[in-house]
């Protein structure tokens, strides 16, 4: 059991963030902001894939129409990504947005910050302060000489103080970097400096393969520390793939448990069946299963009932056959072509 960091709770739409709430998986739309229909289609696709919070950019007031269309099409919370124009934030609030992502220091004078804070407070809308290695203020860069975890934290706390000045505390903080070590150190620091919920991510992580690895290393490390209330795996890929990756990270660190845990051996010269295809098929067929069980797919009797005896159910390959076993006890022998179906029958009985 992971001992999670204590954080205050905020609510985006009907989804709580922080305060011990479930860790949610987010993504962001990448369709041009003026294409309302395209954004709606992608948002619905993400929702079907399990996305729990979706964000879209609102670079101008025209894009608020797209925000409104998306908000009315999905049942998950919608976040408006605002950069410099505070009017976009105010109009997004009026359009019914569930959360704002903004850096208060980038939108101008105190009266503009106060206007956004007041509007969000009146509508119970939290604000995520999004600091990353490309957005540090010039004085902070000059102070530290380069992008550092300490500088990222100083920037985030500075932005939070601008909202706190106007009695606004429904804040979520993210401190992202494309450098995994910098990102991890920054989040560990800010976790000690405040009790705001933290949104985790490695920004500009890269393409699907490397981006997943960097995100797993960074996000996973922090989750094991008990740090993090919501996550996004940022990939140069179809956003739908970010959702599966996010849930896979939660599974890998043992936080998401309403699903099977599949263990499989790497194969060796003893393997007499097509274990790679078999393991992939079992994983695919169990992708919607919600049973918290351990399923073993092993290549031979050496790594089967013995090494995987703690599995709830499993199969060990032989020469064109498989041994179905439960908690290390062999149930029966089945032909190779029947392994998946016979394994699934046993899983249905659990």
Beta strands, then each sheet from edge to edge (+ up, - down):
strand 1: 10-12
strand 2: 15-17
strand 3: 24-28
strand 4: 53-57
strand 5: 77-81
strand 6: 99-101
strand 7: 126-132
strand 8: 171-176
strand 9: 197-200
strand 10: 230-232
strand 11: 261-264
strand 12: 294-298
strand 13: 313-317
strand 14: 321-326
strand 15: 329-335
sheet 1: 1+ 2-
sheet 2: 3+ 4+ 5+ 6+ 7+ 8+ 9+ 10+ 3+
sheet 3: 11+ 12+ 13+ 14- 15+
end
